[in-house]
Amino acid sequence: MEKSKLHSHPQFDYKKLKKTIHSFSFVMAETLESTQEVMNGREEEDEVTLCMEKMLSFVVPMALRTTVELGVFDILAKAGEGGKLCAEEIAVEIGSKNPEAPAMVDRLLSLLNHTLGGSTPSLLLPNFVSDPHGVSLGSSVKLLLDPIFYKSWSELKEAIVEGGVAFDRAHGMHAFEYSGVDPRFNQVFNNSMTALTTLIMKRILEFYNGFLHVTKLVDVGGGYGVNLKLITSKYPHIEAINFDLPHVVENAPVYSGYYLEFCIHEDMFESMRGVCLSHSYCNPAGVEHVGGDMFEGVPSGDAIFMKWILHDWSDEHCVKVLKNCYKAIPDDGKVIVVDSIVSMVPEKSVTAKSVLGSDLMMMIHNPGGKERTRQEFIELAEASGFSGVRFICCVCCNWAMEFHK
């Protein structure tokens, strides 16, 4: 006997997840046309209605977080091309014994479909589906909406009126210190950084070629070393040092002798192993993890890489780190910085909104943290002894820039 369909929804077609602009489109068998009240000949989307929509917009990321935590996106993806799942089947897959679960899941996905799936390209929601290595934007959703991070917002008003950093007021220490005393949050944080780094760095490496002539690269604040794993996969001649706080690198995985999977088709990989070795297409040295404090000093190299580091700190802190970097590189060396850049002209683009949102996140969670304008990066460079900054390329709201002596 056919299973009942909640809200008259048919089964989910996975093909739509990849190929249509209506991701997670649980199309109603009896289409319910959305109606709007008409008063005095105009749509009832007045100022109050628009304000209410903005006030309720917080439910979208909350629904997204719950959907990610339940693994619903991965469940839908596993249905495969042409696979179909109804809400009842999804509830079974997540292991729920709650009789109300199908209806609740249905309502979650209906909200996401209306707010995300119906007006965006098909590339949007699939980014929350884990790849074979478990990488997706879902890890970042979990971090941004983690109770530890979220509690900071409750202290924002007091931070503005009385001073201090909202995160510090909520937890008694700054975010990087907190990661060292809370193993669970530390894992959530680093999982997010690993996943987001993987997604962003792969794209940056398609456009930025500034690593080509680097022989020794130090990643300052490199977390688990994913940046260097990806960089040395494309540039295997590089000697790589991953530098971060001791409690971070002690949990970092070992990257040793991995191969350039990006340049070999999957079906050829096994047969090409010998060729890779004979032509030095692997990095036998892997990535060396070094623990320390970037405010005290950094390992030397002919280039230093810093991604999403400067935006965490005040100008004073940034100058201190950059001066240490200046000392650690030769006269022809460079510091490669990846960060967002705030536009000097008001914009309504997706990029501008994303950068301004990140700027507010930095303000709430980090001491003096902020996104900067081009001029502010130039001023940081000059205050640290560098001759100037070259702005190379922008990928996914992130600029690759070079500080030269």
Legacy VTK file of the C-alpha trace (Angstrom):
# vtk DataFile Version 3.0
C-alpha trace
ASCII
DATASET POLYDATA
POINTS 405 float
0.000 0.000 0.000
1.405 3.395 -1.004
2.634 5.557 1.849
0.667 8.667 2.625
2.136 11.945 1.488
2.141 14.792 3.984
0.671 18.033 2.661
0.028 16.129 -0.597
3.747 16.244 -1.446
5.058 13.618 -3.884
8.364 11.882 -3.327
11.565 13.903 -3.624
13.390 13.657 -6.965
17.149 13.815 -6.316
17.828 14.908 -9.888
16.327 18.274 -9.039
18.982 18.684 -6.354
21.661 18.831 -9.029
20.016 19.996 -12.209
17.135 22.347 -11.477
16.907 25.751 -9.921
14.347 24.464 -7.458
16.544 22.500 -5.046
14.612 20.337 -2.586
11.441 21.094 -4.517
8.779 18.928 -2.909
6.269 19.810 -5.611
2.704 19.604 -4.406
0.434 17.204 -6.251
-2.295 19.791 -5.927
-0.350 23.016 -6.381
-1.344 25.607 -3.828
-0.864 28.981 -5.434
0.470 31.521 -2.970
-2.052 34.287 -2.467
-1.612 37.812 -1.277
-4.210 40.004 0.291
-5.176 42.923 -1.892
-6.263 46.130 -0.238
-7.246 49.256 -2.138
-5.919 47.762 -5.360
-2.377 47.011 -4.137
-0.573 44.017 -2.670
-0.556 43.764 1.108
3.227 43.934 1.368
3.357 47.152 3.328
6.067 48.283 5.709
4.750 46.216 8.616
4.632 43.033 6.541
8.166 43.592 5.289
9.394 44.231 8.825
7.752 41.037 10.048
9.419 39.082 7.259
12.812 40.472 8.301
12.156 39.732 11.981
11.264 36.128 11.199
14.204 35.612 8.849
16.235 34.123 11.722
14.205 30.912 11.401
15.852 30.118 8.052
19.406 29.533 9.364
17.948 27.737 12.385
15.992 25.423 10.097
19.102 24.960 7.969
21.156 24.035 11.034
18.595 21.440 12.158
18.400 19.947 8.678
22.198 19.673 8.556
22.430 18.130 12.042
19.796 15.542 11.146
21.761 14.628 8.027
18.738 15.207 5.806
20.730 16.626 2.892
22.999 13.582 2.840
19.999 11.258 3.081
18.424 12.927 0.061
21.688 12.766 -1.864
22.081 9.038 -1.167
18.772 8.449 -2.902
20.770 8.923 -6.097
19.779 10.090 -9.544
16.046 9.751 -9.926
15.618 8.591 -6.343
12.524 9.720 -4.505
11.843 10.071 -0.805
8.791 11.280 1.051
8.861 12.921 4.478
7.916 9.670 6.222
10.862 7.859 4.637
13.245 10.657 5.605
11.995 10.434 9.200
12.790 6.720 9.212
16.277 7.364 7.817
17.131 9.853 10.565
16.113 7.251 13.145
13.207 9.155 14.639
10.517 7.313 16.594
8.487 10.466 17.020
5.150 10.093 15.165
5.202 13.841 14.486
8.641 13.720 12.840
7.427 13.365 9.223
5.265 16.466 9.501
8.071 18.391 11.200
10.626 17.397 8.554
8.142 18.301 5.834
7.683 21.770 7.287
11.445 22.305 7.632
12.042 21.431 3.997
9.068 23.454 2.827
10.562 26.543 4.475
13.989 25.937 2.942
12.443 25.343 -0.465
10.517 28.611 -0.347
13.366 30.725 1.051
16.417 29.112 -0.570
15.509 26.630 -3.253
12.964 28.502 -5.281
14.938 31.624 -6.149
18.542 30.495 -6.375
20.683 28.386 -8.708
20.853 24.638 -8.277
24.361 25.011 -6.834
23.061 26.432 -3.546
21.609 23.644 -1.425
23.855 20.845 -2.789
26.763 22.638 -1.076
25.335 21.319 2.196
25.660 17.713 0.991
28.841 16.041 2.270
31.381 14.984 -0.341
33.183 11.600 -0.018
35.547 13.198 2.514
32.720 14.619 4.619
33.313 18.185 3.423
30.367 20.563 3.052
29.165 23.967 4.186
27.167 22.133 6.843
30.167 22.305 9.189
30.123 26.093 9.011
26.390 26.191 9.674
27.015 24.180 12.839
29.747 26.583 13.966
27.957 29.853 13.258
24.824 28.660 15.045
26.589 26.751 17.813
25.252 27.741 21.273
28.720 29.013 22.220
28.850 31.416 19.289
25.182 32.264 19.439
25.334 33.296 23.093
27.619 36.177 22.114
24.735 37.995 20.455
22.968 38.319 23.800
25.901 40.425 25.023
26.143 42.735 22.016
24.100 45.572 23.518
26.149 45.541 26.729
29.377 45.430 24.714
28.305 48.530 22.787
27.203 50.438 25.896
29.831 49.301 28.399
32.686 48.153 26.172
34.474 44.862 25.619
33.969 41.992 23.194
30.582 40.263 23.200
32.115 36.761 23.149
34.431 37.622 26.040
31.522 38.966 28.074
29.516 35.797 27.435
32.288 33.309 28.200
34.925 35.109 30.254
37.685 34.752 27.646
38.202 35.380 23.952
37.233 32.823 21.326
40.698 31.397 20.681
41.310 30.885 24.394
37.916 29.236 24.736
38.746 26.693 22.037
41.643 25.560 24.193
39.426 24.715 27.186
36.365 23.283 25.418
37.290 20.196 23.335
33.804 19.920 21.832
33.753 23.511 20.591
37.361 23.227 19.449
36.345 20.281 17.275
33.322 22.139 15.880
35.491 25.165 15.094
38.244 23.210 13.379
35.802 21.032 11.441
34.250 24.207 10.067
37.615 25.724 9.169
38.715 22.490 7.498
35.592 22.186 5.363
35.384 25.855 4.402
39.111 25.994 3.689
38.842 22.984 1.389
36.002 24.546 -0.584
37.567 28.011 -0.853
41.225 27.069 -1.366
40.427 24.759 -4.264
38.869 27.726 -6.037
41.648 30.142 -5.107
44.237 27.762 -6.539
42.421 27.878 -9.864
43.091 31.619 -10.192
46.075 32.480 -8.005
49.519 31.272 -9.131
51.676 33.111 -6.609
52.961 29.859 -5.083
54.731 28.805 -8.280
58.208 30.045 -7.317
57.892 29.568 -3.552
60.237 26.936 -2.107
59.448 27.191 1.613
55.978 28.259 2.710
54.817 28.919 6.269
51.070 29.003 6.944
50.584 31.217 10.007
47.375 30.282 11.810
46.972 27.325 9.483
44.776 25.230 11.757
44.872 21.563 10.777
47.109 22.217 7.763
44.468 21.871 5.069
45.680 25.000 3.262
49.133 23.519 2.852
47.833 20.086 1.937
45.966 21.614 -0.994
48.739 24.031 -1.963
51.459 21.378 -1.973
49.201 19.013 -3.868
49.412 21.480 -6.745
52.961 22.672 -6.010
54.762 19.573 -4.661
58.184 21.253 -4.686
57.186 23.421 -1.704
58.536 22.707 1.777
55.491 23.346 3.975
55.270 24.379 7.632
51.888 24.663 9.333
52.102 27.037 12.311
49.340 27.432 14.887
48.644 27.260 18.608
49.855 24.068 20.313
46.342 22.822 21.184
45.425 23.121 17.499
48.370 21.413 15.829
48.434 18.584 18.365
45.186 17.368 16.799
46.247 18.005 13.204
46.464 14.960 10.904
49.688 13.784 9.310
50.094 14.735 5.659
53.005 12.752 4.299
53.742 11.521 0.808
50.307 12.255 -0.671
49.727 12.375 -4.400
48.413 14.940 -6.838
44.917 13.580 -7.147
43.764 16.822 -8.761
45.815 16.149 -11.910
44.826 12.512 -12.406
41.488 11.084 -13.410
40.096 8.836 -10.699
40.120 5.744 -12.916
43.800 6.328 -13.750
44.998 7.067 -10.230
46.156 3.589 -9.262
48.005 2.968 -12.512
49.728 6.361 -12.319
51.226 5.969 -8.850
54.614 4.884 -10.187
54.670 7.695 -12.709
53.897 10.210 -9.981
56.829 9.005 -7.915
59.281 8.937 -10.803
58.396 12.504 -11.792
58.185 13.914 -8.233
54.471 14.549 -8.491
54.089 13.847 -4.805
55.267 15.631 -1.698
57.290 13.052 0.265
57.988 15.519 3.073
54.317 16.241 3.654
53.405 19.110 5.974
55.346 19.830 9.160
53.197 21.011 12.073
54.761 23.531 14.446
53.100 24.929 17.569
53.675 28.439 18.838
52.379 31.994 19.242
52.365 34.242 16.164
52.562 37.320 18.394
55.918 36.084 19.695
57.409 35.014 16.380
56.861 32.827 13.312
59.009 30.230 11.496
61.082 31.541 8.602
60.341 30.900 4.943
60.627 32.640 1.601
56.855 33.224 1.742
54.250 33.322 4.496
50.576 32.549 4.003
47.761 33.895 6.193
44.135 33.129 5.404
41.355 34.605 7.559
43.844 35.692 10.214
44.124 39.478 10.016
40.355 39.963 10.145
40.363 38.315 13.582
42.444 41.056 15.165
42.789 44.781 15.798
45.174 46.927 13.761
47.663 46.869 16.648
47.632 43.064 16.816
47.879 42.765 13.028
50.915 45.038 12.864
52.625 42.941 15.531
52.044 39.732 13.561
53.009 41.319 10.250
56.260 42.644 11.732
57.104 39.107 12.846
56.319 37.912 9.323
58.515 40.679 7.888
61.452 39.424 9.955
60.843 35.822 8.880
61.114 36.337 5.098
64.074 37.353 2.885
64.305 40.663 1.029
62.575 39.177 -2.006
59.994 37.329 0.091
56.303 38.046 0.441
53.351 37.571 2.750
50.282 36.179 0.998
47.077 37.290 2.701
43.574 35.996 1.995
40.768 38.067 3.491
37.594 39.846 2.456
37.647 43.504 1.434
34.948 45.985 2.376
33.779 48.174 -0.478
34.049 51.932 0.026
30.862 52.396 -1.994
27.509 51.141 -0.631
26.455 48.012 -2.515
23.562 45.565 -2.399
25.377 42.654 -4.029
25.542 39.201 -2.441
29.283 39.689 -1.952
28.824 43.023 -0.177
26.170 41.599 2.138
28.355 38.589 2.923
31.394 40.733 3.721
29.409 43.077 5.969
27.887 40.083 7.746
31.363 38.680 8.318
32.502 42.076 9.592
29.808 41.995 12.267
30.787 38.426 13.203
34.383 39.559 13.679
33.245 42.461 15.870
31.221 40.178 18.120
33.680 37.323 18.513
37.184 38.748 18.246
39.097 41.541 20.040
39.269 44.331 17.475
38.348 41.971 14.658
36.969 43.488 11.454
36.933 43.228 7.686
38.992 45.980 6.050
39.031 48.233 3.008
41.875 48.232 0.493
43.256 51.396 2.039
43.255 49.832 5.495
45.290 46.858 4.216
47.764 49.256 2.618
48.093 51.127 5.911
48.681 47.854 7.798
51.406 46.901 5.331
53.174 50.259 5.557
52.955 50.306 9.368
54.637 46.888 9.417
57.525 47.901 7.156
56.282 46.544 3.828
56.605 48.661 0.691
53.094 47.987 -0.508
50.275 45.579 -1.325
49.339 43.907 -4.596
45.675 42.911 -4.869
45.752 39.864 -7.138
42.330 38.241 -7.455
38.986 37.765 -5.702
37.338 34.364 -5.286
34.183 33.703 -3.248
34.351 37.078 -1.445
38.022 36.467 -0.608
40.899 38.515 -2.002
44.374 37.075 -2.483
46.851 39.896 -1.858
50.617 40.084 -1.485
52.611 42.187 0.974
56.110 42.854 -0.413
59.211 44.213 1.299
LINES 1 406
405 0 1 2 3 4 5 6 7 8 9 10 11 12 13 14 15 16 17 18 19 20 21 22 23 24 25 26 27 28 29 30 31 32 33 34 35 36 37 38 39 40 41 42 43 44 45 46 47 48 49 50 51 52 53 54 55 56 57 58 59 60 61 62 63 64 65 66 67 68 69 70 71 72 73 74 75 76 77 78 79 80 81 82 83 84 85 86 87 88 89 90 91 92 93 94 95 96 97 98 99 100 101 102 103 104 105 106 107 108 109 110 111 112 113 114 115 116 117 118 119 120 121 122 123 124 125 126 127 128 129 130 131 132 133 134 135 136 137 138 139 140 141 142 143 144 145 146 147 148 149 150 151 152 153 154 155 156 157 158 159 160 161 162 163 164 165 166 167 168 169 170 171 172 173 174 175 176 177 178 179 180 181 182 183 184 185 186 187 188 189 190 191 192 193 194 195 196 197 198 199 200 201 202 203 204 205 206 207 208 209 210 211 212 213 214 215 216 217 218 219 220 221 222 223 224 225 226 227 228 229 230 231 232 233 234 235 236 237 238 239 240 241 242 243 244 245 246 247 248 249 250 251 252 253 254 255 256 257 258 259 260 261 262 263 264 265 266 267 268 269 270 271 272 273 274 275 276 277 278 279 280 281 282 283 284 285 286 287 288 289 290 291 292 293 294 295 296 297 298 299 300 301 302 303 304 305 306 307 308 309 310 311 312 313 314 315 316 317 318 319 320 321 322 323 324 325 326 327 328 329 330 331 332 333 334 335 336 337 338 339 340 341 342 343 344 345 346 347 348 349 350 351 352 353 354 355 356 357 358 359 360 361 362 363 364 365 366 367 368 369 370 371 372 373 374 375 376 377 378 379 380 381 382 383 384 385 386 387 388 389 390 391 392 393 394 395 396 397 398 399 400 401 402 403 404
